[in-house]
Amino acid sequence: MKRIIQTAAFILALGVALPALAMGLEEAKQQLETAKQQGLLGETPAGYLDVVRAEGNAREVAEAINNARREEYTRIAEKHNIPVTQVETVAGKKAIEKTPAGQFVLVGGRWIKK
């Protein structure tokens, strides 16, 4: 019985701690531009960010931003009754076009500095 209580307490503590470890969207937004300027993150044709250089918390920033993008792409696709992939493709094209010089975009499977 003691073992069951300890296991339950551990699972409960883990469940409370994990969300705290995940980066919030607002924090990710604040760090996004710097990460892109430092060449850590780049835009992809699929409409999402990807890690160019895995330094610092680049992966966490990309994950938080991509989760928000995925939700928005899904909302738009459902609203217009189109496949999510169509929304992702359009968003990816626009993001790559809007990426400033000196930042990275994924073209033909390779990272290119605009």
C-alpha positions in Angstrom: 0.0 0.0 0.0 2.8 2.4 0.9 4.4 1.7 -2.5 1.2 2.5 -4.3 0.9 5.8 -2.4 4.5 6.7 -3.2 4.0 5.9 -6.9 0.8 8.0 -7.0 2.5 10.9 -5.3 5.4 10.7 -7.9 3.0 10.7 -10.8 1.0 13.6 -9.4 4.2 15.6 -8.8 5.4 14.8 -12.3 2.1 15.9 -13.8 2.3 19.2 -12.0 6.0 19.8 -12.9 5.9 19.0 -16.6 3.7 21.9 -17.7 6.0 24.2 -15.8 9.0 22.9 -17.8 7.3 23.6 -21.1 7.9 27.0 -22.5 4.8 29.2 -22.7 3.8 30.9 -26.0 4.4 34.4 -24.7 7.9 33.6 -23.7 8.6 31.9 -27.0 7.2 34.9 -28.9 9.6 37.1 -27.0 12.6 34.9 -27.9 11.6 34.1 -31.5 13.1 37.1 -33.3 16.4 36.8 -31.5 16.6 33.1 -32.2 16.0 33.7 -35.9 18.5 36.5 -36.0 21.1 34.3 -34.4 20.5 31.6 -37.0 19.1 29.1 -34.5 15.7 28.8 -36.2 14.4 29.1 -39.7 11.1 29.0 -41.7 10.1 25.9 -43.6 7.8 25.5 -46.7 5.5 23.5 -44.4 4.6 26.6 -42.5 6.5 25.8 -39.4 9.8 26.7 -37.7 12.6 24.2 -37.5 15.9 24.2 -35.7 18.9 25.3 -37.8 21.4 25.1 -34.9 20.4 23.3 -31.7 21.7 25.8 -29.2 20.1 27.3 -26.1 16.4 26.8 -26.0 15.8 27.0 -29.8 13.9 23.7 -29.8 11.6 24.8 -27.1 10.9 28.1 -28.8 10.1 26.3 -32.1 7.9 23.8 -30.4 5.8 26.5 -28.6 5.4 28.6 -31.7 4.7 25.6 -33.9 2.0 24.3 -31.5 0.2 27.7 -31.8 0.6 27.8 -35.6 -0.8 24.2 -35.8 -3.9 25.2 -33.9 -4.4 28.3 -36.0 -3.9 26.4 -39.3 -6.4 23.8 -38.1 -8.9 26.5 -37.2 -8.5 28.2 -40.6 -8.8 24.9 -42.5 -12.0 23.9 -40.6 -13.5 27.4 -41.2 -12.9 27.1 -45.0 -13.4 23.4 -45.3 -10.0 22.8 -46.8 -7.1 20.4 -45.9 -4.7 21.6 -43.2 -1.8 20.9 -45.5 -3.2 23.5 -47.9 -3.1 26.1 -45.2 0.3 25.0 -44.1 1.7 25.4 -47.6 0.3 28.9 -48.1 1.5 29.9 -44.7 5.0 28.5 -45.4 5.3 30.3 -48.7 4.3 33.6 -47.0 6.6 33.1 -44.1 9.6 32.4 -46.4 8.7 35.4 -48.5 8.6 37.7 -45.4 11.8 36.3 -43.9 14.3 39.2 -43.8 17.8 39.0 -45.3 20.3 37.3 -43.1 17.8 34.7 -41.7 17.4 31.1 -42.7 14.8 29.4 -44.8 14.5 25.7 -45.8 14.7 25.4 -49.6 15.0 22.0 -51.3 15.9 20.3 -48.0 18.8 22.7 -47.3 19.0 25.7 -45.0 19.7 28.9 -47.1 20.5 32.3 -45.6 18.4 34.9 -47.4 
